[in-house]
Amino acid sequence: MKSLKKAMLLFTVLFIITGFVYPMTVTLVAGLLFPDQAHGSLIVDNDNKVIGSTLIGQNFTAPDYFQSRPSASGYNAASSGGSNLGPTNPVLLELVANRTNTLRRAGITDPIPSDLVMASASGLDPHISLEAALIQVPVVAKARNLPEEKLKSLVLAESVNSPFTGDYVNVLSLNRALDEMR
């Protein structure tokens, strides 16, 4: 009986420490040291209305915006995940063909980077490769009646270089910068 009391006391103490004290401490410290990241890296417009997050991809379909990476979850963070379709699956091949045809109809003639036709593992990737952004410059420039060089400069200014993933661009940030050019 004495061992059971000690075990229950130890369980209760560890439960309180690991279940409440530690998570609350980490949450408070993160909120103080990294307030933007701790609250979802939200992006607000001029009216203080939340329009997105730098961490979650959004669907842009208008020709005057840069297109995001496709999403297997419909850009729904509640149901994130890949499609689990294998590389020879006819459904996946049809999806890729349809996405490729859509980009071709929009005016992209160069070889299309895979991140414009294949969804990411999470289905919520907010980034595209620099190559995928640059290949869209002529289409967006034409739709917005802007010089291609000016748009290319904007893409390069918005790009990030990572030693792990190479050059990439956050599509929401790029499209916001594009809107601010008007």
Salt bridges, closest charged atoms under 4 A:
ASP64 OD2 - ARG182 NH2 3.34
ASP125 OD2 - ARG69 NH1 3.69
ASP125 OD1 - HIS127 ND1 3.53
ASP179 OD1 - ARG144 NH2 2.89
